[in-house]
Amino acid sequence: MNKIVITYSFTGNNGKLAKALAEKLNAELLIVKEKNKRSVLTILLDTVFNRTPKIEDIVKDLDQEDQLIFVAPVWFGKIASPLRPVFSFLKNKTIPYVIISLSAGADGINPNLEKEASKSTGKAPLKTINLLIKDLLPVEPKPSRQMLDAYRLTDQDTEFLVEKLLYDFKL
């Protein structure tokens, strides 16, 4: 099966996970790049006003893929806005896809991720996988929101998560 991993990452965590996953799957990696600089403020504004940022063209012909695997964060309960143009492309296409989100997890998993992806693409994902950084850290002392937001995946974390995706979620 011809799979392609498509990622957007603000902090680098989802990008690191996507790169390692693509290598394990022997899949091509496409990185969504924005034309404008991103900040926490633009994340908030995109989420509140449902804005779609401009991204650099993805030169790959996605119609030729058997499966797309998206790896991106959830911001304020919404899939990272730079994926919106790619999701719009998927409307009226029959390409199956998987959504993987690695987020801080201060508020737990995002129960609306599958619903939002389905609405954005016009079809439900094959799998929706919420991974949380808080699950990588000790329970005590309870990690603060600031600690979770500042955390960067170690190589060991990345390897653990990729194995979890391959074996627990059967990617």
GIPE-V537140 format. One line per field, one symbol per residue. ss: DSSP state (H for helix, E for strand, C for the rest). phi: phi as a letter, one per 20 degrees, with the letter a starting at -180 (. if undefined). A space follows every 10 residues. Layout:
ss = ???
phi = ???
This chain:
ss = CCEEEEECCC CCHHHHHHHH HHHHHCCEEE ECCECCCCCH HHHHHHHHHC CCCCECCCCC CHHHCCEEEE ECCEECCEEC HHHHHHHHHH CCCCCEEEEE EEECCCCCCC CCHHHHHHHH HCCCCCEEEE EEHHHHCCCC CCCCHHHHHH CCCCHHHHHH HHHHHHHHCC C
phi = .edcddccbe eoffffffff ffffeldfdd dfdefdfdcf ffffffffel edfecfgeff effeeebdce cbfddlncfg gfegffffgf gmddffbcdc cdcgngdnfe fegfffffff dnbfffbccd dcfgfedffc fgffgffffe fdgeffgffg ffffffefdl f
